[in-house]
Amino acid sequence: MAKTTTISVRMDAELKNLAENILVSLGLTPSQAINVFYKQITFQNGLPFPVKIPEMKLNEASIAAMEEKNLDEYKTPSELYEELGI
């Protein structure tokens, strides 16, 4: 049987709650998600996603969204999906 260990992490409470709500919908516990993440780190021999500074265009869009400027509004998800063509 494999040995187990404990990881202690400090993080923003709101971030934790948002992420855990997503994990619940995926049927994963936080421990299972962390195990998946660590397995992917060892499989990829690094982080399983790129870590980089976003392009300025994306940055400007993110800032505008946070400031609630130039936002498109949709009454239903279906309206958004229709505009996106999905």
C-alpha positions in Angstrom: 0.0 0.0 0.0 1.3 3.5 -0.9 2.2 5.9 1.8 0.1 9.0 2.1 1.0 12.5 3.2 -0.7 15.7 4.1 -0.4 19.1 2.2 -1.4 22.3 3.9 -2.2 25.3 1.7 -3.1 28.9 2.4 -5.4 30.4 -0.2 -8.1 33.0 -0.6 -11.4 31.7 0.8 -13.5 32.9 -2.1 -11.2 31.2 -4.6 -11.4 27.9 -2.6 -15.2 28.0 -2.5 -15.5 28.8 -6.2 -13.1 26.0 -7.2 -14.7 23.5 -4.8 -18.1 24.2 -6.3 -16.7 23.3 -9.7 -15.0 20.2 -8.3 -18.3 19.0 -6.8 -20.0 19.3 -10.3 -17.1 17.2 -11.7 -17.6 14.6 -8.9 -14.1 15.3 -7.4 -13.0 16.0 -3.9 -10.3 18.6 -3.4 -7.9 15.7 -2.5 -8.7 13.9 -5.7 -8.2 17.1 -7.8 -4.8 17.7 -6.1 -3.8 14.1 -6.9 -4.8 14.6 -10.5 -2.8 17.8 -10.6 0.3 16.2 -9.1 0.0 13.2 -11.5 -0.1 15.5 -14.4 3.0 17.4 -13.1 4.9 14.2 -13.0 3.5 13.0 -16.4 4.3 16.4 -18.1 7.6 16.9 -16.2 6.3 20.4 -15.4 3.1 22.3 -15.0 0.3 20.8 -17.1 -0.5 24.2 -18.6 1.5 27.2 -19.8 2.4 29.8 -17.3 3.0 33.1 -19.0 2.1 36.8 -19.0 -1.0 37.2 -21.1 -0.9 39.2 -24.3 -1.7 42.9 -23.8 -4.9 42.6 -25.9 -6.2 40.0 -23.5 -5.0 42.1 -20.5 -7.0 45.1 -21.8 -10.1 43.0 -22.2 -9.7 41.6 -18.7 -9.3 45.1 -17.2 -12.3 46.4 -19.1 -14.4 43.5 -17.8 -13.2 44.0 -14.3 -14.2 47.7 -14.6 -17.5 46.6 -16.2 -16.8 48.7 -19.4 -17.7 47.7 -22.9 -19.5 44.5 -21.8 -21.9 42.6 -24.0 -25.0 41.6 -22.1 -27.1 38.5 -22.7 -30.4 37.6 -21.1 -29.8 33.9 -21.4 -26.9 31.6 -21.9 -28.6 30.6 -25.2 -28.2 34.1 -26.5 -24.5 34.0 -25.8 -24.1 30.5 -27.4 -26.0 31.7 -30.5 -23.6 34.6 -30.9 -20.6 32.4 -30.4 -22.0 29.9 -32.9 -22.1 27.0 -30.4 
